[in-house]
Amino acid sequence: EGCLLVERVRPPMAPVAGSKLAFLLGSALAAWNNEPEKIHEEGSLSNADRTIFDANLLREGVDFGTDHELKANDEYVAAFIQSLHSAFSDRPRNNHYHNFGRLPHCDSKCQSHWLGDGVCDPLCNNAACRYDRGDCDVELPKVAFFHIRKTGGTSLHKYLGWQYSIVGEKVCRIMSFPVEPNSCGFYDFAGSRNGMERCQVVTRENGPEGTLCKDCVEELEDDCKYVELHHWDVSVALKLKKKGYKIVTLLRHPLKLLESSYNYEAFSRTNALNGIPGYSPDFDGFETWAKDRTNITGFSTLRSFASCWPENMGKSEITEFCKILPTYYRRREIANALAGETKSQEEMYESALTAMKQIDFVGITEDFSTSINLLHSLLFKQEKHECKICPGVDENIRSNAHSHKYCIDQLENLRTRLKIRENMKYDFKLYKVAKDILSRDVEEAGLYKADHNISITMHASKSRVISR
């Protein structure tokens, strides 16, 4: 949006001269801003050059034939400008404003094409600029995303970060490992305008007792409207809930999550070694790794919700059993953790269920399209926040959900396959509860549940189903 697409429509065709293309792009911008005085004469276009624009003009019912000079007072230019207005007319705008030209008392640092473009710009957020022509008058709820490893949470974080940044709200992250200060984790739509100061990152490092989030919530600045909790357990999320945040999370099929964790660490992570450290970088190593998982009871999601996880608030001493990282622990580490105080799957499940009841929104990775559109309808009800990017986010997660190189069903040892599933019994129960919650919320919202061929696009007043 805001770009002019120039196509070859009748090959063969000579390229557009740089100065003429610059003029036409400048004309497009001037048309967008209702500033015709900025259109300057640049000579004439060849027939080949003109052909590029004939397609747009014909769509508007205009056909001028041949040999027209491109001048500021030419009807050809007027028709071209009209076609640009038509092409841009479906951009998200505040319905209260229809004149998008320069406001006479608005500071020139607030560029006119920023006004009313759906992005809240701090330089335009004042009375003279009519509060960015309505872009800065959106009140969004405080939201914290409880991001569990390998659930597709990166895509959801990018979506939420984008939604908050376009209205000028600060995006914040609490990371369970060190990152660069401005690692916002998404493209800040307004970043080029405000120097990325709308992003705050709080980090912690791993220590002997795990990675502790002591005082990390207190480090958040007061204007953090959206916070991503990157790989922490539910205790951090519930502390933010007490501060008025709505808690959002995603759950994934437990077996797919475990497989994804292995394949990401082995093949996708930067400097990946084709295997988990401590195991040979081949299928034999994967088989050994999987066999060692048969000694673990309760996996990432169950443990994160049960506050039996090494990345936590750190209020009390954590047991060795709760320091287990299901993807990374090796046989000896698992044995040492099981030698002391443990928790049964049933105990962890009851704690996890209690915590899940306090979560405001639970989405499902395998129903990502439904989840993100339902979330959008609940959080962003304003008309100009219609979820135009939801299909793109959904496609992104689908493209990343490629088949794993190694998966549990490839194992020849049936006992290993069955034992891992047995040890995930309560992870599966929690996942089933989450799916039931999503189905209930979809029904209460009056939405249709999306399948692999359908996506739901939300509107402020109604929903409609669009085939893709």
C-alpha positions, 0 to 999 in steps of 0.5 A: 500500500502506498506503492504504484505497481508498474507492469508490462502489459503488451510485450515487447515493451521498452522500459520506462525512463527513470525521470518519467517514472519518477514523474509518474510516481510523484504524480501518484503521490500528489494525487494521493495527497490532493496536491495537484500543484506538485505535478510538473511537466516532464515531456511526453511518453512514448507509445510503449511507455503509455501502454503501461498505464493504459490498462489502469485507464481502461479499467476506468473506461478511459481510452485515449488512443495514441500520441498524448503528451503528458502535461500537467493540464492534459486530460490524460493526466487527469484520467490517470490521477482519477484512476489512482484515486480509485485504486487507492479508495479501498485503503483503510481510512477513518470514516469520519474524514474524507479530505486527505490533503494538507491541513493548513496548521499541521506541522510539515514534519507530519507528512500529509500522506501519513494522515488517516493512513491507519498508522498513528504517527506521534508527529501527527498526534495533535489537534492541528493535525486532527490527531493524525486524522483519526489514526490515534483515537483508538483505545486498545486493551492491554494484552500479554501473549503467553508464548509457548515454544514451537506453537507458531507463536512467532507468527501471532506475535508479529500480528499482535505487534503490528496491530499495536504499533500501527496505532502508536502503542508501545510493543514490549517483550520479556525474553528468557534469553539475551537479545539485542535491545531493539529486537522487537520480533516483528516489522514495526510498521511505524518504526521508520517514523519514530525511531523504534522507540515504541519497542521495549525488551526486558531480558533474563539469562539462565542460571543454576536455578533456571531462568528467573523473571524476578522483577522483570514485570516491574521493569516494564514501562507504564505505557506497554500496552502489548507484552510478549512473554517469550517462553516463560511459564504461566506464573509470569502471565498471571502476574501481568493479569493482576496488572490488568492485562488480558492473557492470550496464548496458543496450544499445539498438538503435543506430539507435533510440538515435540517433533517440531522442537527436535527438527527446529533445533537440529535443522533450522536454528542458526548453526544447527548441528543436524541433531540435538547436542549429545546425540549423533546427527543422524536418524540413529541419534533421533531414535536414541533421543526419542527413546530417552523421552520415554522417561519424561512425564508431562511435556512443554505445554503441561509443564508451562501451565503447571508452573513446573518449568525452568523459566519462571517467576522465581518466587520459590525454589524450583525442583530438579524435576521442574527444570526438565526441558523435554527437548534438550535433556539427555538421559543422565540429566533426566535420571538425575531430575527424577531422583528427587522430588517429582510431580505426577501427571495428574498433579500437573494437570490439575494445576494447569487446568486451574491456570487455563481457566484464568486465560482470556483467550486460548487459540489452537495452532492447527486451527490458526485461521479460526483462532486469529480471526476470533482474536481479532474480532475480540480485540480490534472491533473498530472498522478500520481494524478489519483484519486485512493481514489475517490471511497473510499471517495464516499463510505464513504459519501454513508455509512454515508448518512443513513436514518434519524430517524426523517424526515419532511415527518413523520409529520402528520401535512400537514401544517407544512410540506408544510410551511417548504418547502415554507420557503425554496423556495429560498434555493431550487432555489439556489440548482437548480442553483448549480445543473445546474452549476455542469451539465454544468461543467461536460459537458464542461469537457467531463465527464459522469455524475455518477449515483448510480451504476457508478463512474468516474475515472479521468486520466490526458489525458482522462476519463473512466467510470468504473462500481462498 
